[in-house]
């Protein structure tokens, strides 16, 4: 009887130590997760060995506090009341801690009462927000024009119209998607939910209609001094708005998917003189 009482006291003190340790871990400031990296997860080996030393300790270490204490109670009952063999509880706890730790490493999180025999429910994704992240440009071609005024004693102005047909469009940059999980399902980045959400944003801002053709036109005047030959180039480019679609599932796992939207077309203009004798 004295041995049982001493053992029970030792287990009780050990449990208090684990509880204080868990409280300290839970009250530490949460680390900021870099967008391009996976979250830092706890050790699979450590969780497994803690469960061997004290049933339920591995689960508490992984954040499943209530589940860990349930295993502690069951193991104590198994050792002293012979309700359930304590050794079986310890072995099952080791297996459970090992599997759950691997799931956290792969998926970013688990449910509080998720056991190793449970199958992870399929993620249900929804768009959390769509936010702008800046502009960029894409060169799409040049249009050269030459004007001669080699013999006239007076300057000459030439006017022409720059014209380009184009269409507003968006592209989902799947290869640049990043997340708080180790797995990105390609079907998520192809999701119709994303397309509808993006179209709603652009439709509100630009009266966006998919595949609508738009014609850009602008008059350009070139001043050619007497005795000079001038070449003008229109450097056509797209002005691109870059957005980030943030998706979230029921496990609070997030996907960040870059989206590029062609907002308009325009051109830069440059001109220079050239020698007529070099022209054929």
N, C-alpha and C positions, 0 to 999 in steps of 0.2 A: 504493500500500500504506500509505503514511504517513497519507493522508487517511482511509482506512478505519479505521486504528488509532485516530486521533484522534477520529473520530466514534463508534466503539465505546466509547472511554473516556468521552466526554461522555454517551452514553446510559446507561452504567453508573452514573455519578454521579447523573444525573437520576433513575434508578430508585431509588437509595438514598434520595434526598431524598423521593420519593413514599412509600417504605416507612416512613421515619421519621414522615412526616406522618400516614400512616394509623394507625401505632401510637399516636400522640398522640391522634388522634380516637377510637380504640377504647378508650383508657384513661381518657377523660374520664368523670366521673360521669353516669349516665343521668338525664335529666330526668324529673320526675314528670309524667305525662300527666293533665291535668285531665279529670274525668269527662265534662264537657259539651263538650269540644273535641277536634278531631282532633289526632293527633300532629304535631309539627313535622317536616316532611320536607325533604330537601336539594333544592337547586335543579336543575331539569331543564336549564336553559341551561348552568349551570356544568358539569354532568356531560358534556353534549354537547361543549362546547369543550375540556374537558380531554382527551377522547378524540381530538379533532382534533390537539391539540398533541402528545400522546403516547399511542399506542394502548394501551388498557387502564387508563389513569389514571382515566377516568370511572367504570369499574366498581369500581376500588379506592375511589374517593370514595364510591360508593354502598354499600360494604360487601361487595361480591363480590370479595374479595382474591385467592383462588386463580384465579378466572376472569380477573381483570384481569392477573395475571402470565402466564397462558397466552397472552393476546392480545399482551402485550409480547414474549414469546419468539417467537411466530409472526410478528409484525411485523418483528423483527430478522432472523429467518431469511428473510423475504420480501425485505427490503432488501439483504441481503448475500449470501445463499446462493441467491437466485432460486428458492427452492422454491415459495413462494406470493407473488404480487405484494404488496408491503407496502402499496401505496396501497389495494388492495381491503380488506385487514385493517383499515386505519385507517377507511375509510368504513363498513364493517360495524360496527366498534366504536362509531362515532358514532351510528349508527342504534340499535344495541343499548342504549347508555347512555341515549339519549333515551327509548326505549320503557320500559326498566326503571325509570327515574326516575319516569315517569308512573304505572306500576303501583304503585310504592311509595306515591306520593301518593294513589292511589285505594284501595288495598287494605291499606296499613299495613306490608306486608312481601313479600318474594319469597324463593324458594329460592336457595341459594348458587350453583347451576349453572343457573339459569333464564336462557335466552336469549330474544331478542325473538320468535323464531319459535315458542316454546313457548306452548301455551295453558294458562292458569292452571287448575289442577284445582279442581273444585267443592268448596266448603268442607263439611266434615263436622262438624256441631256437636254438642256434648254439654254437659250441665249440669255446671259446675265446682263451684258451691256455691249454697246458698240461705240467705240470712242476714236476720235481722230488723232493721228500721231504725226502729221506734217505732210509736206508736199515734196514731190520730186519731178524730174523732167526726163523725157525719153526722146532722143533724136530720131526722126523718121525720114529724113531725106533733105536734099538741097535742090534749089531751083535757080540756076545761073542765067543771067541776062547781060548782054553787052550792048553798049551804046557808044557810037563814034561821033566825034565832033572835031575831026582833024583839020578841016579846012575852013570852018566858019569863024569869023572874027568875034562873034558874040556867044555868050553862054546859051545853052539849050536845056530846057526842062523836059524830061520824058516821064509820062505817067502811065502806069500799068496796074492791073488788078491782080493781086495774089489771091488764089482761090484753091480751096482744098475741101473735099468731101470726107466726112469721118462720122463715126458713131460712138456715143457714150457706151462704155462697157466696164464690167468689173471682172476681176480674176481672184480666185481664192488660192492663196499661196500655200498649198498643203505641205510642201517640203520644208517650209519654215515654221510650221506649227510646233509649239512647245507646251509642256504641261507639268502639273504636279504629280503625275503618274509616270510609270516607266513604259506604258503601252499607249499608243495612239491608234485607235481603230480607223483605218482609211475610210470606212463608211461614215464616220462622224464628220470628217472634213468635206465629204460629198453631200452632206445632209441637205434636204430641201428646206429644213428649218433655217439654216444659215442663209440660203439664197433668198428666201422670203423676207427675212429680217433685214438683209442688206438692201434689197429692192425697196422696202418700205422707207428706209432712211434716205436713200437717194431720190426716191420718188417725191418725198416731202421737200427735199432741198432743191432739186433740179427739175421737177416735173419729169422725172426719168421714165422713159419708155424703152424697154429692151429692144435692141437692134434698130432703133430709130436713126435714120440718116440725117446728118446736119451738115450744112454747107457754110464754111467760113470764107468770108470775102473782105478784103481790105485794099484800098488804093495806096500805091507806093509811088512817090515822086522822086526822080533821080535828077540831080543837078550836074550837068556836064560842062565844065569850063571850056573856053575856046582852045582848040588845038590839043584836046585831051581825048583819050579813049578810056571809058570806065566800065568795069565789070561789077555787077551787083549780084549778090547771092542771098536768097531767102533760105534760111536754115529752119526748116519746119520741125516742130516738136510737140509732143503731148505734155500737157500739165496734168500730173497724176496726184490725186489725193490718196494718202495711205491711212488705212483704218485698222483697228484691232478688234476682232470679234472675240469676246470672252464667254465661254460656255461653262456650265456647271452641272454636276449631276447630284443625285441624292446623297452621295457620300462626301459632298463638298470638294470633290476633285474638280480641277479647272483645266480647260484647254484654252490657249490663246492662239488664234488663227489670223495671220495677217491677210488683209484684203487691199487690193489696189483698184482704184476707180479712175478711169480717164474722164477728167472733168471738162477739159477743153483742148483745142488745138490753137497754136499760134506760131509765130516765127521770130527769129532774130535776123537782123539785116546787117550785112557787111558789104563794103565796096572798096575797090582799089583800082589804081591805074595800071594799064598794060601798054606795051609797045605794039603798035600796029604791024611793024615789020616781022614780029614773031608769030603773027597769025597767018594761017594758010587761007 
